[in-house]
């Protein structure tokens, strides 16, 4: 169900399914909006399976309808946490899905707030010096997705990130580009549900 979030001075479209359970929170890439999750069939899948979720048009997005715009990490992370708390009440730690810049945002989120699991799709700057010392504290499951035709994020960086994150695995989507989840939506759905099951246990 599409709604409008009005919080902390931001007005952003959201997609939300408020049912019992651990919510999945989606942060899109720089050039995308919440529509991408509908386009590849993720919201229909989660609706069918009665899994709670929240997708937010984020302030860092270049082409979405969230206003005002900002790429400030602190502001984006705070808005994400406050939106979860505002919409789901005293929040259960979520499963976070971050595509590209959204992946960087959820890594920063997980350094500050409890989470149940991460799906990181070619996150940039994941090996920043201010992030990597915190990774030993990430005891939850993480899946790192990288497309074999990605010309923006190096495979070596994703392998290093996998080594640094406890309880993580790297999944390479063959013949997929930087937005691997968009190129291989059925594989992405499988990996999302697999991680969600792990997070529930």
C-alpha positions as CSV (number, residue, x, y, z in Angstrom):
1,X,0.0,0.0,0.0
2,X,1.5,3.3,-1.1
3,X,1.3,6.2,1.5
4,X,3.1,9.4,2.2
5,X,5.5,9.7,5.1
6,X,5.7,13.1,6.8
7,X,8.5,12.9,9.4
8,X,11.4,15.0,10.6
9,X,10.7,17.6,7.9
10,X,10.8,15.1,5.1
11,X,7.9,14.2,2.9
12,X,8.5,10.9,1.2
13,X,6.3,8.2,-0.6
14,X,6.5,4.8,1.0
15,X,5.2,1.3,0.4
16,X,4.2,-0.5,3.6
17,X,2.6,-3.8,4.7
18,X,1.9,-3.7,8.4
19,X,1.4,-7.3,9.5
20,X,3.0,-9.2,12.4
21,X,6.6,-10.3,12.1
22,X,10.1,-9.0,11.4
23,X,9.8,-6.1,8.9
24,X,12.0,-6.0,5.8
25,X,13.1,-2.4,5.1
26,X,14.2,-1.5,1.6
27,X,16.5,1.3,0.6
28,X,16.8,1.8,-3.1
29,X,19.8,2.9,-5.3
30,X,20.7,6.5,-6.2
31,X,18.7,6.6,-9.5
32,X,15.7,4.6,-8.3
33,X,12.6,5.0,-6.1
34,X,10.3,2.6,-4.2
35,X,8.8,1.8,-7.6
36,X,11.7,-0.6,-8.3
37,X,10.5,-3.0,-5.6
38,X,7.1,-3.1,-7.3
39,X,8.6,-3.4,-10.8
40,X,10.6,-6.6,-9.9
41,X,7.7,-8.2,-8.0
42,X,9.1,-8.0,-4.5
43,X,6.1,-6.3,-2.9
44,X,3.6,-8.7,-4.5
45,X,5.7,-11.6,-3.2
46,X,5.8,-10.3,0.4
47,X,2.1,-9.4,0.3
48,X,1.3,-13.0,-0.7
49,X,3.5,-14.4,2.1
50,X,2.2,-11.9,4.7
51,X,5.6,-10.6,5.4
52,X,5.8,-7.0,6.8
53,X,7.8,-4.5,4.8
54,X,8.6,-0.8,4.4
55,X,10.1,0.8,1.3
56,X,11.0,4.5,1.5
57,X,11.7,7.0,-1.2
58,X,15.0,8.2,0.4
59,X,16.2,11.8,0.6
60,X,19.5,10.8,-1.3
61,X,17.5,9.6,-4.4
62,X,18.0,11.7,-7.5
63,X,14.8,10.9,-9.3
64,X,12.2,10.1,-6.6
65,X,9.7,12.3,-4.9
66,X,11.1,12.6,-1.4
67,X,11.7,16.2,-0.4
68,X,14.0,17.8,0.7
69,X,17.1,16.0,-0.8
70,X,20.2,15.1,1.1
71,X,23.0,12.6,0.8
72,X,24.1,13.1,4.4
73,X,24.5,9.7,5.9
74,X,23.5,10.7,9.5
75,X,20.2,12.3,8.3
76,X,19.3,9.3,6.0
77,X,20.0,6.7,8.8
78,X,18.1,8.7,11.4
79,X,15.1,9.1,9.0
80,X,15.2,5.3,8.4
81,X,15.2,4.4,12.1
82,X,12.5,7.0,13.0
83,X,10.3,5.8,10.1
84,X,10.5,2.2,11.4
85,X,9.7,3.3,14.9
86,X,6.9,5.7,13.8
87,X,5.2,3.1,11.5
88,X,5.7,-0.1,13.4
89,X,5.8,1.2,16.9
90,X,8.6,0.1,19.3
91,X,10.5,-1.4,16.4
92,X,11.5,-5.0,16.2
93,X,15.0,-5.1,14.7
94,X,14.5,-5.2,10.9
95,X,16.0,-7.1,8.0
96,X,17.5,-4.3,5.9
97,X,17.9,-4.5,2.1
98,X,20.2,-1.8,0.6
99,X,20.8,-1.5,-3.1
100,X,24.0,0.3,-4.1
101,X,24.1,3.6,-2.0
102,X,21.3,2.1,0.0
103,X,23.7,-0.7,1.0
104,X,26.2,1.9,2.4
105,X,23.4,3.5,4.3
106,X,22.3,0.2,5.9
107,X,25.8,-0.6,6.9
108,X,25.9,2.6,8.8
109,X,22.5,1.9,10.3
110,X,23.7,-1.5,11.6
111,X,26.6,0.2,13.4
112,X,24.1,2.1,15.5
113,X,20.9,0.1,15.8
114,X,20.0,-3.6,16.2
115,X,19.1,-5.5,13.0
116,X,18.2,-9.1,12.2
117,X,20.0,-9.3,8.9
118,X,21.4,-7.5,5.9
119,X,21.2,-7.8,2.1
120,X,23.8,-5.7,0.5
121,X,23.7,-5.2,-3.2
122,X,27.1,-3.9,-4.5
123,X,27.4,-1.3,-1.7
124,X,29.9,1.5,-2.3
125,X,32.5,2.5,0.3
126,X,31.8,-0.6,2.3
127,X,35.5,-0.8,3.4
128,X,35.7,2.7,4.8
129,X,38.0,3.0,7.8
130,X,35.1,4.3,10.0
131,X,33.0,1.2,9.2
132,X,35.3,-1.8,9.1
133,X,36.3,-1.8,12.8
134,X,32.6,-2.3,13.7
135,X,32.0,-5.3,11.5
136,X,33.1,-7.8,14.2
137,X,29.9,-6.8,16.1
138,X,27.7,-7.9,13.2
139,X,26.5,-11.3,14.5
140,X,23.4,-11.4,12.3
141,X,23.3,-13.1,8.8
142,X,24.3,-11.0,5.8
143,X,24.1,-11.7,2.1
144,X,26.3,-9.7,-0.3
145,X,25.1,-9.7,-3.9
146,X,27.3,-8.7,-6.8
147,X,26.7,-8.9,-10.5
148,X,29.5,-10.5,-12.6
149,X,29.2,-7.6,-15.2
150,X,29.3,-4.8,-12.5
151,X,31.8,-2.2,-13.7
152,X,31.3,0.1,-10.7
153,X,32.0,-2.1,-7.7
154,X,35.1,-4.4,-7.8
155,X,34.6,-8.1,-7.0
156,X,37.7,-7.9,-4.8
157,X,36.0,-5.4,-2.6
158,X,32.9,-7.6,-2.2
159,X,35.1,-10.6,-1.4
160,X,37.0,-8.6,1.2
161,X,33.7,-7.3,2.7
162,X,32.4,-10.9,2.9
163,X,35.6,-11.9,4.8
164,X,35.1,-9.0,7.3
165,X,31.4,-9.6,8.0
166,X,30.8,-12.5,10.4
167,X,28.1,-14.9,9.2
168,X,28.0,-13.6,5.7
169,X,28.1,-15.0,2.2
170,X,28.8,-13.6,-1.3
171,X,26.3,-14.4,-4.1
172,X,27.5,-13.6,-7.6
173,X,24.7,-13.1,-10.1
174,X,26.1,-14.2,-13.5
175,X,25.6,-11.8,-16.4
176,X,24.1,-9.2,-14.1
177,X,25.3,-5.6,-14.0
178,X,25.6,-3.1,-11.1
179,X,21.8,-3.4,-10.3
180,X,22.0,-7.2,-10.1
181,X,18.7,-7.5,-8.3
182,X,17.0,-5.8,-11.2
183,X,18.7,-8.1,-13.8
184,X,17.9,-11.3,-11.9
185,X,14.7,-10.7,-9.9
186,X,13.8,-14.4,-9.4
187,X,17.2,-15.1,-8.0
188,X,17.0,-12.1,-5.8
189,X,13.6,-13.2,-4.4
190,X,15.1,-16.6,-3.5
191,X,18.0,-15.0,-1.7
192,X,15.8,-12.5,0.1
193,X,13.5,-15.2,1.4
194,X,16.5,-17.4,2.4
195,X,18.0,-14.7,4.5
196,X,14.7,-13.8,6.0
197,X,14.2,-17.3,7.2
198,X,17.7,-17.2,8.8
199,X,16.8,-13.9,10.5
200,X,13.7,-15.4,12.0
201,X,15.6,-18.2,13.8
